[in-house]
């Protein structure tokens, strides 16, 4: 670091071909002043990396099966994320249909679509967890004064399913 600093400052110091003692002392003081801030890796006598662990005899080498299992798991995760994104998008669309339903029939259709969607996507989770349950409650508060008995009963069926899926006891958390 010190040498590189001197090499960088040398052209500025040697403009006319001569270096005064004052310029040399200033450059040396600046180099020594920056020395405590130099990364310790620069001062080390090795590369500082962790590549040496692979040379140890007790280091296990990854087998082809392990590598392919990792690739398979990555592909499954990518497919799950794509499927989950589609589930969330479809859920938001049906929540919108539920919120802007003009009559009981549209509301009941949206509720049935949401129940069908939950079953199609495994029947064991809501797309945003408890957030989806909160969305349902907010929409119901907006719509409940306009709804007839059949629409309210259909919503209560959806609400009980959502409550069951979003409950903390289902997730293994006890009160």
N, C-alpha and C positions, 0 to 999 in steps of 0.2 A: 504494500500500500504506500509506504513511504517512498519507495523507489519510483513507483508509478506517478506519484504526486510531483516528485522532483522532475521526472521526465515531461510531465505535462506543463510545468511552470518554467522549465528551462528555456524554451523558445522565447518566452516573454522576458526572461532575464537577459538573454544574450541577443540584444538588438544590435549592438555595435561590436560584438566579438569579445567583449571583456565583461567579467562579472566582478562587481565590487564585493567587499567583505560584508557590507550591510545587506546587499541583495541576497547573498548566500545565507546569512544568518536569518533573514526574514523567511526565506524558503524553508530552511531547516526547522525553524520554530513553528511554521505553519504545518509542516509534515508531522512533527512530533505532537503538535496540538490535536491533530486528527487521529492519531494512533489509538487512543482509547475508544474511539467510535468505530474502529475497523471491526468487521465481523470476525469472530474467533475462528470461523472456518478457514479464513484466508491464512491465518497463522498456523493452522494445523499441518502436520506433515503427511497426512493422507487426504483422500478426496472427501472425507466426511460423510459419505453416503452409507447406506445400509445394505449394500450389495454383498458384503462379506458373509452374511448369514447363509447364503445359498451354498457356500463352499463347505459348510460344516457337515460332517458325516451323519449327524443325527437329524438333519433337516429333511422332512418328508417331501418327496417329489409328487406333484399332482399327476394323477393317472388320467388317461384319456376318458375314462368313465366319469371321473369327477368333473373334468372340464366340460364334457357334454351335458352332465347334469346341471351345471351352472348355466350353460347356454339354454337348456330346456326351461329352466326356472325363469331366466330373463325373458324368453318368448312368452311364457305363461303370464308373467307380470305385465308385459306390454299388451297382451290380448285382454287381460283383466282391466287395465286402465282404459283401453278403448271401449270395452263393454260398459264400464262404469260411467264413462263420459256420455255414452249414448243413453244410459239409464237416467242420468241427471238431466240431460236435455229433454228427453221425453217427459220426465216428471215436471219440469218447469212449464212445458207446453200444456200439460193437463191441469196444473195448478192455475195457469192463466185461464184456461177454459172454465174451470170451476169458479174462479173469481168473477169472470165477466159473463156468467150464465144469465140469460135473459128470463128464463122461466124454469120451472121445476124439472121439466124433461131434460133440458140441457144440463142442469146441475146433476141429476141422477146419472146421466150418461157419463159425465166427467168423473163422478165417484166410482162408477163401475169400471171405467177405463183405468183409474188409479189402482183399484183392487186387482184388476187383471194384470196390470203392469208389475205390481209387487210379486204376484205369483210367477209371472214369466221370468223375472230376474232372480229367481231362487226362493222367494217367499220368506227370506230370513233377515232382510235388512231394508232400511230406507236409504235413499241415495245420499242424503246429507246427515244421516243419523237423527239426532234430536232437532236439528235445524228444520228438517222436513216436517216434523210434528208441529213445530212452532208456526211454520208457513200455513199448515192446514188450519190451525186454530185462528190465525189472523184472518184467513179467508172466510171462515165460518162466522166470525164476529161481524164481518162486513155483510154477509149474505143472509144471516139467520132471520132477520125481520121480514124478508121477502119470501121465505121458503114455506112450503106447505108441509103437512105431516109426513108424507112419503119421502120427500127430499131430506127432511131432518133425520128420519129413521135410517136412510141410506148413508147419510154422513156419519151418524153414530156408529154404524157398522165399520166404516173406514177408520174412524177415530179410535175405536177399540183395537183394531188391528195395528194401527200406528203406535198406540200406547204400548201394546204388547211388544212390538219390535224395538221401541225406543226406551224401554224400561231399564233402570239400572240393575235390577235383580237378574234380568236376562243376560246382562254383561258380566255377571259374577260379582257385582258390588252389592253388599248388604247395607241396609240403612243403619 
